Amino acid sequence: MITRLQGLRRILGTVILVSLFSSCVEPIEIQTETYENALVIEGTITDELSHQEILISRTYKLGETGPSRESNATVRVTGNSTLYEFIEEEPGRYLSIQPFRAEQGISYTLEIRTADGKQYSSEPEELPVSSNISALYAQKTTYEEETGVAILAGVEVSQAASGYYLYDFVETYKIVSPYQINLDLKVIDGEFVEVEKTREETVCYTTEVSKEVILANTNAQSGNDLEANLIKFIPGESHKTAHRYSILVRQFSISAETYSYYQTLRDFSESENLFSQNQLGLINGNIFSISDPDEPVVGIFSVAGVSRKRIFFNFEDFYDRDDFIPNAHVECEVLFPPTLTRSQRESIGEQLKVGSLKYFGFEMGGGYRFAKAGCLDCTKYGSNIAPDFWEE
């Protein structure tokens, strides 16, 4: 049981706000009055056989671009008499040397020693009884006065299950270039020369990872089963569903304490209070400092059961192209440059070479035409190789 979970405390970095309301008001310079450099630890051990992951960083001041990664730490997880060691794969990201899975009836503890010799530990955590995603489906609906497609998940809960769930997702969607031209243009000896394209630039695939905190709690309702938990809403105008779309949803069965932590984190991040923006604050979890019991530590170590499902759908499954055209993934404008000097040709040639412009074709009497690269080259936004899981 987590005994150190105390909810949200005051923000570590206290700042003076900026006044930008009108030209007659003198701006106030942002300053950091107080700041405490606290360790931030994020780690979830699951029941899937994999190289488990622990992330370690530091809090950062308001106005900074992001957290600093904590490198050269010694990280390990103990499970009863078994020890799992981790290695730093990249700054602040630690993976278990050997793949392993969490098992029922075993208490797992995270242990960390930072490069400066300070030691940290989590409370012991056990794998909750988990539930599977019973259904994952897309449904056209109106959400917050906007028409679009909702991704919904259902879960069938056993009586022994924890009833607390955390979700994440990975969405992949097809991008089709607005224009298709099979030729490129190069500058050779000061002259434009058409050449055949050597790679696919018409159809690509873009993948994005969720950033929201998505939770469900079946203990707060009369029945155990959850039929339609909203995972994501995609507005109809979105370019993501303009052709073909896929989403992989993972459901984590978590403890009540872990649920409470993420609920606080979600409520904090959704706050409109300017003090909450880009600041994690001190949200106590189940990790503490052995070296200094008074040292604040941010983050949580959890053990979770995982269930996953993937679905696909096409634009035509929900919309009619004769009635509705989604936003393009890029705004396109065809450029008609005037008669070019040699130096101007070389300048355009350099833009073609670095990929900021693409050849759009030649028009008799109008000369060469060009467009923004993304209008003709989808690799500016994704990979031209279909993912292994992709289905048409």
C-alpha positions as CSV (number, residue, x, y, z in Angstrom):
1,M,0.0,0.0,0.0
2,I,1.3,3.5,-0.9
3,T,1.6,5.6,2.3
4,R,3.3,8.6,0.8
5,L,0.6,9.6,-1.7
6,Q,-0.5,13.1,-0.6
7,G,-1.9,14.6,-3.8
8,L,-0.9,17.9,-5.3
9,R,1.3,20.3,-3.5
10,R,2.3,23.8,-4.4
11,I,4.4,24.4,-7.6
12,L,8.1,24.2,-7.1
13,G,9.0,27.0,-9.5
14,T,7.2,30.2,-8.3
15,V,7.1,32.8,-11.1
16,I,5.9,36.4,-11.6
17,L,3.2,36.5,-14.4
18,V,3.5,38.5,-17.5
19,S,1.0,41.3,-18.3
20,L,0.3,41.6,-22.0
21,F,-3.2,43.0,-22.0
22,S,-2.7,46.3,-23.9
23,S,0.0,48.6,-25.2
24,C,-0.7,51.0,-22.3
25,V,0.2,48.5,-19.7
26,E,3.9,48.1,-19.0
27,P,5.1,44.4,-19.4
28,I,6.4,42.6,-16.3
29,E,9.5,40.6,-16.9
30,I,9.2,36.9,-16.0
31,Q,11.5,35.9,-13.2
32,T,12.0,32.7,-11.2
33,E,11.9,33.5,-7.5
34,T,12.3,30.0,-6.1
35,Y,13.1,26.8,-7.7
36,E,13.8,23.3,-6.3
37,N,15.7,20.8,-8.4
38,A,13.7,17.6,-7.8
39,L,14.1,14.1,-9.3
40,V,11.2,13.0,-11.5
41,I,10.8,9.2,-12.0
42,E,8.3,7.5,-14.3
43,G,8.1,3.7,-14.6
44,T,5.5,1.0,-15.2
45,I,6.3,-2.6,-15.1
46,T,3.7,-4.7,-17.1
47,D,2.7,-8.3,-17.5
48,E,3.9,-8.2,-21.1
49,L,7.2,-9.9,-21.8
50,S,9.4,-6.9,-22.9
51,H,12.4,-4.8,-22.0
52,Q,10.7,-2.7,-19.2
53,E,11.3,1.0,-19.1
54,I,12.1,3.6,-16.4
55,L,12.4,7.3,-17.2
56,I,14.4,9.7,-14.9
57,S,14.6,13.4,-15.3
58,R,14.6,16.7,-13.3
59,T,12.0,19.3,-12.7
60,Y,12.5,22.5,-14.7
61,K,11.7,26.2,-14.4
62,L,8.8,27.8,-16.0
63,G,10.0,29.2,-19.4
64,E,12.6,26.4,-19.9
65,T,12.1,24.1,-22.9
66,G,11.7,20.9,-20.9
67,P,13.2,18.6,-18.2
68,S,16.8,17.7,-18.1
69,R,17.5,13.9,-18.4
70,E,19.1,12.2,-15.5
71,S,22.0,10.1,-16.8
72,N,24.5,7.6,-15.4
73,A,22.1,6.3,-12.7
74,T,22.1,2.8,-11.4
75,V,18.6,1.4,-11.9
76,R,17.2,-2.0,-10.9
77,V,13.9,-3.6,-10.0
78,T,13.6,-6.4,-7.4
79,G,10.9,-8.9,-7.4
80,N,11.0,-11.0,-4.2
81,S,14.4,-12.7,-4.6
82,T,14.9,-11.8,-8.3
83,L,16.9,-8.8,-9.5
84,Y,16.4,-7.1,-12.8
85,E,19.1,-4.6,-13.8
86,F,18.6,-1.7,-16.2
87,I,20.9,0.0,-18.7
88,E,20.7,3.6,-20.0
89,E,19.5,3.3,-23.6
90,E,19.5,7.1,-24.1
91,P,19.8,10.0,-21.7
92,G,17.3,9.5,-18.9
93,R,15.7,6.4,-20.5
94,Y,16.6,3.1,-18.9
95,L,15.6,-0.4,-20.2
96,S,15.9,-3.7,-18.5
97,I,18.9,-5.7,-19.8
98,Q,16.7,-8.8,-20.1
99,P,13.0,-8.8,-21.0
100,F,10.7,-9.9,-18.2
101,R,7.1,-9.6,-17.2
102,A,5.3,-8.9,-13.9
103,E,3.6,-11.8,-12.3
104,Q,0.8,-12.2,-9.8
105,G,1.8,-12.5,-6.1
106,I,5.2,-10.9,-6.4
107,S,6.1,-7.6,-4.8
108,Y,8.2,-5.3,-7.1
109,T,10.4,-2.5,-5.8
110,L,12.3,0.1,-7.9
111,E,15.7,1.1,-6.6
112,I,17.8,4.0,-8.0
113,R,21.2,5.4,-7.3
114,T,22.0,8.6,-9.1
115,A,25.4,9.6,-10.3
116,D,26.0,11.7,-7.2
117,G,25.5,8.7,-5.0
118,K,21.9,9.5,-3.7
119,Q,19.6,6.6,-3.3
120,Y,15.9,6.3,-4.0
121,S,13.3,3.6,-3.6
122,S,9.6,3.0,-4.3
123,E,7.1,1.3,-2.1
124,P,6.6,-2.4,-3.0
125,E,4.0,-2.8,-5.7
126,E,2.1,-5.9,-6.9
127,L,0.3,-6.7,-10.2
128,P,-3.4,-6.0,-9.9
129,V,-5.9,-8.5,-11.3
130,S,-6.4,-7.2,-14.9
131,S,-9.2,-7.0,-17.4
132,N,-9.2,-7.1,-21.2
133,I,-10.5,-4.6,-23.7
134,S,-13.7,-6.3,-24.7
135,A,-14.3,-4.0,-27.7
136,L,-12.6,-1.1,-29.5
137,Y,-14.6,0.7,-32.2
138,A,-15.1,4.0,-34.0
139,Q,-18.4,5.8,-34.1
140,K,-19.5,9.0,-35.8
141,T,-20.9,11.4,-33.3
142,T,-21.1,15.0,-32.1
143,Y,-18.8,15.9,-29.3
144,E,-18.7,19.4,-27.8
145,E,-20.8,20.7,-30.7
146,E,-18.4,19.3,-33.3
147,T,-19.1,16.4,-35.7
148,G,-16.4,13.7,-35.9
149,V,-15.4,10.2,-35.1
150,A,-15.1,8.9,-31.5
151,I,-12.7,6.1,-30.6
152,L,-14.5,4.1,-27.8
153,A,-13.3,1.2,-25.7
154,G,-15.3,-1.3,-23.7
155,V,-14.0,-3.4,-20.9
156,E,-15.5,-6.5,-19.3
157,V,-14.4,-6.5,-15.6
158,S,-14.1,-9.6,-13.4
159,Q,-15.1,-9.3,-9.8
160,A,-11.5,-9.6,-8.6
161,A,-10.2,-6.9,-11.0
162,S,-9.0,-3.6,-9.6
163,G,-11.5,-1.6,-11.6
164,Y,-9.0,1.2,-12.3
165,Y,-7.6,1.8,-15.8
166,L,-5.1,4.0,-17.5
167,Y,-5.1,4.2,-21.3
168,D,-2.6,5.3,-24.0
169,F,-2.7,5.0,-27.8
170,V,-0.6,5.2,-30.9
171,E,-2.4,6.5,-34.0
172,T,-1.2,5.9,-37.6
173,Y,-2.8,7.5,-40.6
174,K,-2.2,7.6,-44.3
175,I,-1.1,10.8,-46.0
176,V,-1.6,11.3,-49.8
177,S,0.2,14.2,-51.4
178,P,-2.2,16.7,-52.9
179,Y,-0.3,16.6,-56.2
180,Q,1.5,13.8,-57.9
181,I,4.4,14.6,-60.2
182,N,6.7,11.8,-61.4
183,L,9.6,14.1,-62.2
184,D,12.2,16.0,-60.2
185,L,14.1,19.0,-61.5
186,K,17.9,19.6,-61.0
187,V,20.3,22.3,-62.1
188,I,23.1,21.0,-64.3
189,D,25.6,23.4,-65.7
190,G,23.2,26.3,-64.9
191,E,20.2,24.7,-66.7
192,F,17.1,22.9,-65.4
193,V,17.0,19.3,-66.3
194,E,14.0,16.9,-65.6
195,V,14.9,13.6,-64.0
196,E,12.7,10.6,-62.9
197,K,11.9,10.4,-59.2
198,T,13.7,7.6,-57.5
199,R,11.5,7.1,-54.5
200,E,7.8,7.0,-53.4
201,E,6.6,10.5,-52.5
202,T,2.8,10.2,-53.0
203,V,1.7,7.9,-50.2
204,C,3.1,8.0,-46.7
205,Y,2.2,7.0,-43.1
206,T,2.5,9.2,-40.0
207,T,2.5,7.9,-36.5
208,E,1.8,9.9,-33.3
209,V,1.8,8.9,-29.7
210,S,-0.8,10.0,-27.2
211,K,0.0,12.7,-24.7
212,E,-3.2,12.8,-22.7
213,V,-3.9,11.1,-19.4
214,I,-6.9,8.9,-20.1
215,L,-8.5,7.2,-17.1
216,A,-11.5,5.0,-16.3
217,N,-12.9,3.8,-13.0
218,T,-15.6,1.1,-13.0
219,N,-15.8,1.2,-9.2
220,A,-17.6,4.5,-9.5
221,Q,-20.6,2.9,-11.3
222,S,-23.3,0.4,-10.4
223,G,-22.1,-2.3,-12.9
224,N,-18.6,-3.6,-13.4
225,D,-18.5,-3.5,-17.2
226,L,-17.6,-0.4,-19.1
227,E,-19.1,-0.3,-22.6
228,A,-18.0,3.0,-24.1
229,N,-15.0,4.8,-22.6
230,L,-13.9,7.7,-24.8
231,I,-10.3,7.3,-25.8
232,K,-10.0,9.9,-28.6
233,F,-12.3,12.2,-30.6
234,I,-11.2,13.2,-34.1
235,P,-13.0,16.2,-35.6
236,G,-14.4,15.7,-39.1
237,E,-12.2,18.4,-40.5
238,S,-9.0,16.6,-39.4
239,H,-6.5,15.5,-42.0
240,K,-5.9,12.4,-39.9
241,T,-9.0,10.6,-41.2
242,A,-8.8,12.0,-44.7
243,H,-7.8,8.6,-46.2
244,R,-7.2,5.6,-43.9
245,Y,-6.7,5.7,-40.1
246,S,-5.5,3.1,-37.5
247,I,-5.3,3.3,-33.7
248,L,-3.7,1.0,-31.2
249,V,-5.1,1.3,-27.7
250,R,-3.4,0.0,-24.6
251,Q,-5.4,-0.5,-21.4
252,F,-3.4,-0.7,-18.1
253,S,-5.1,-2.3,-15.1
254,I,-3.7,-0.2,-12.2
255,S,-4.0,0.1,-8.5
256,A,-6.3,2.7,-6.8
257,E,-3.2,4.6,-5.6
258,T,-1.8,4.8,-9.2
259,Y,-5.2,5.9,-10.5
260,S,-5.3,8.7,-7.8
261,Y,-1.8,9.9,-8.8
262,Y,-2.7,10.1,-12.5
263,Q,-6.1,11.7,-11.8
264,T,-4.3,14.4,-9.9
265,L,-1.7,14.8,-12.7
266,R,-4.6,15.0,-15.3
267,D,-6.5,17.6,-13.3
268,F,-3.4,19.6,-12.8
269,S,-2.4,19.6,-16.4
270,E,-5.9,20.6,-17.5
271,S,-6.0,23.5,-15.2
272,E,-6.4,26.9,-16.8
273,N,-4.2,28.4,-14.0
274,L,-1.1,29.8,-15.6
275,F,1.0,28.5,-12.8
276,S,0.3,25.0,-14.0
277,Q,1.5,25.4,-17.5
278,N,4.7,23.4,-18.3
279,Q,5.2,22.8,-14.6
280,L,4.8,19.3,-13.1
281,G,4.8,20.7,-9.6
282,L,5.3,18.4,-6.7
283,I,2.8,15.6,-7.2
284,N,3.8,13.0,-4.6
285,G,3.7,9.4,-5.7
286,N,5.2,6.3,-4.1
287,I,8.9,7.1,-4.5
288,F,11.1,8.5,-1.8
289,S,14.7,9.4,-1.0
290,I,16.6,7.0,1.2
291,S,19.5,9.4,1.5
292,D,17.4,12.3,2.6
293,P,13.8,11.6,3.8
294,D,12.9,15.3,3.5
295,E,14.0,15.5,-0.2
296,P,10.9,15.9,-2.5
297,V,10.7,13.3,-5.3
298,V,8.2,13.5,-8.1
299,G,6.7,10.5,-10.0
300,I,5.4,7.0,-9.5
301,F,6.4,3.4,-10.0
302,S,3.6,1.1,-10.9
303,V,2.9,-2.5,-11.9
304,A,0.1,-3.0,-14.4
305,G,-1.6,-5.6,-16.5
306,V,-1.9,-4.7,-20.2
307,S,-4.6,-5.4,-22.8
308,R,-4.4,-4.0,-26.4
309,K,-6.5,-3.8,-29.5
310,R,-6.1,-2.1,-32.9
311,I,-8.7,-1.0,-35.4
312,F,-8.7,0.5,-38.9
313,F,-11.2,2.6,-40.8
314,N,-11.4,4.7,-44.0
315,F,-12.8,8.1,-44.6
316,E,-15.7,6.7,-46.6
317,D,-16.8,4.6,-43.6
318,F,-18.1,7.8,-42.0
319,Y,-18.2,10.5,-44.6
320,D,-19.1,11.2,-48.3
321,R,-16.4,13.0,-50.3
322,D,-19.2,14.6,-52.5
323,D,-20.5,16.3,-49.4
324,F,-17.5,16.8,-47.2
325,I,-13.8,17.5,-47.8
326,P,-11.4,17.4,-44.8
327,N,-8.6,19.8,-44.3
328,A,-5.4,19.1,-46.2
329,H,-2.4,18.2,-44.2
330,V,-0.5,21.1,-45.9
331,E,-1.6,24.4,-47.6
332,C,-0.4,24.4,-51.2
333,E,0.3,27.3,-53.6
334,V,1.8,26.8,-57.0
335,L,4.6,29.3,-57.8
336,F,5.3,30.7,-61.3
337,P,8.7,32.4,-61.1
338,P,9.5,34.9,-64.0
339,T,12.3,34.4,-66.4
340,L,15.3,33.4,-64.4
341,T,18.9,34.4,-64.5
342,R,21.6,31.8,-64.0
343,S,22.1,32.8,-60.3
344,Q,18.3,32.6,-59.7
345,R,18.3,29.2,-61.3
346,E,21.1,28.1,-59.0
347,S,19.2,29.5,-56.0
348,I,16.1,27.6,-56.9
349,G,18.3,24.6,-57.6
350,E,19.6,24.8,-54.1
351,Q,16.1,24.9,-52.7
352,L,15.2,21.9,-54.7
353,K,18.3,20.1,-53.5
354,V,17.7,20.8,-49.8
355,G,14.0,19.9,-50.2
356,S,12.2,23.2,-49.5
357,L,10.8,23.3,-53.0
358,K,9.5,20.6,-55.4
359,Y,9.1,20.7,-59.2
360,F,5.5,21.0,-60.2
361,G,5.9,20.8,-64.0
362,F,6.5,22.9,-67.0
363,E,3.8,25.0,-68.8
364,M,4.4,26.2,-72.3
365,G,4.5,30.0,-72.3
366,G,4.5,30.0,-68.5
367,G,7.7,28.4,-67.7
368,Y,8.7,26.2,-64.8
369,R,6.3,25.8,-61.8
370,F,7.1,24.9,-58.2
371,A,5.3,24.3,-55.0
372,K,6.1,23.8,-51.3
373,A,7.8,20.5,-50.9
374,G,5.1,19.0,-48.7
375,C,2.6,19.4,-51.4
376,L,4.4,16.9,-53.6
377,D,6.6,15.0,-51.2
378,C,4.7,13.2,-48.3
379,T,8.0,12.1,-46.7
380,K,8.1,15.6,-45.2
381,Y,5.3,14.3,-42.9
382,G,5.9,10.6,-42.6
383,S,7.5,7.4,-43.9
384,N,6.9,6.1,-47.4
385,I,7.1,2.6,-46.1
386,A,3.9,1.1,-44.7
387,P,4.2,-0.2,-41.1
388,D,4.3,-4.0,-40.7
389,F,0.9,-4.0,-39.1
390,W,-0.8,-1.9,-41.8
391,E,-3.8,-3.4,-43.6
392,E,-5.7,-2.0,-46.6
